[in-house]
Amino acid sequence: MKEKNSIIVITILILAIVSLTGYGIIQSTKKISDKKETKKEYTIEELEQMSKDYYNLIVEKVENIKVATEKNEDGTVTIQLYVEAGDHNSNLDWYTIDPKTATGKNMQNKKIDLKME
């Protein structure tokens, strides 16, 4: 009789564990992928705003930065940062950026990361 009761108790425990696992109450011991969900590609508008933010934070604070953007044949984007200075524009910097990573180089050929991570 004791053996029969032990089997019943074990069966009930197994069913309870299986049931609770199915409802997410007990978490699985499977390793969940550490991969971050990455953005496919930044839009031109996002890159332009990120460029202004980067310049203001990393280089110097400048009011009313304007941008001119061009998509390159190799898939990169060139962003000119400038300010209007009366009868002409005053160039601040040029960034060539990979829209998939938001990284690239400035006009001094120094690496930049617009995500600022």
C-alpha positions in Angstrom: 0.0 0.0 0.0 2.9 2.4 0.8 4.4 1.7 -2.6 1.1 2.5 -4.3 0.7 5.7 -2.3 4.3 6.8 -3.3 3.5 6.2 -6.9 0.4 8.3 -6.7 2.2 11.1 -4.9 5.0 11.1 -7.5 2.5 11.1 -10.3 0.6 14.0 -8.8 3.9 16.0 -8.3 4.9 15.3 -11.9 1.5 16.4 -13.2 1.6 19.5 -11.1 5.1 20.5 -12.3 4.1 19.9 -16.0 0.9 21.8 -15.5 2.6 24.8 -13.7 5.4 24.9 -16.3 2.9 25.1 -19.1 1.3 28.1 -17.5 4.6 29.9 -17.0 4.4 29.7 -13.2 7.6 27.6 -13.1 10.2 28.8 -15.5 11.9 26.4 -17.9 15.6 25.8 -17.4 16.2 26.2 -21.1 18.8 28.9 -21.8 17.2 31.9 -23.5 19.2 33.5 -26.3 21.3 36.4 -25.1 21.0 38.1 -28.5 19.5 41.6 -28.4 16.9 42.4 -30.9 18.7 44.8 -33.2 17.1 47.4 -35.4 17.3 46.6 -39.1 18.3 50.0 -40.3 18.0 53.6 -38.9 16.0 56.0 -41.0 17.5 59.1 -42.5 15.5 61.2 -40.1 16.8 59.2 -37.1 20.4 59.5 -38.3 20.0 63.3 -38.8 18.7 63.8 -35.3 21.3 61.4 -33.8 24.0 63.4 -35.7 22.8 66.7 -34.2 22.6 65.2 -30.7 26.1 63.6 -31.1 27.6 66.9 -32.2 26.0 68.9 -29.4 27.0 66.4 -26.8 30.4 65.2 -27.9 31.8 68.2 -29.9 30.2 71.4 -28.8 26.7 72.8 -28.1 25.5 74.7 -31.1 22.0 76.2 -31.6 20.0 75.6 -34.8 22.2 72.9 -36.4 21.0 72.2 -40.0 21.7 69.0 -41.9 22.0 68.0 -45.5 21.9 64.2 -46.2 22.9 62.1 -49.1 22.7 58.4 -49.6 25.9 56.9 -51.1 26.2 54.1 -53.6 27.9 51.8 -51.0 24.8 52.1 -48.7 26.3 54.6 -46.3 24.8 58.0 -45.6 26.7 61.3 -45.7 25.4 63.9 -43.3 26.6 67.5 -43.5 26.1 69.5 -40.3 26.1 73.3 -40.7 24.7 76.5 -39.4 23.3 79.3 -41.5 25.5 82.4 -41.1 23.8 85.2 -42.9 24.7 85.1 -46.6 26.5 81.7 -46.4 26.5 78.4 -44.5 29.2 77.6 -41.9 30.2 73.9 -42.0 30.5 72.1 -38.7 31.3 68.5 -39.7 30.6 65.8 -42.2 29.6 62.3 -41.0 29.7 59.2 -43.2 27.4 56.7 -41.4 26.4 53.0 -41.8 22.6 53.2 -41.4 22.5 49.6 -40.0 24.9 50.4 -37.1 24.8 54.2 -36.8 28.6 54.2 -36.8 31.0 55.7 -39.2 33.6 58.5 -39.5 33.7 62.3 -39.3 35.5 64.5 -41.7 38.8 64.0 -39.7 38.4 60.3 -40.4 37.8 59.6 -36.7 35.4 56.8 -35.7 32.1 57.9 -34.3 29.1 56.1 -32.9 25.9 58.1 -33.1 24.3 55.7 -30.5 26.8 57.0 -28.0 26.9 53.6 -26.2 
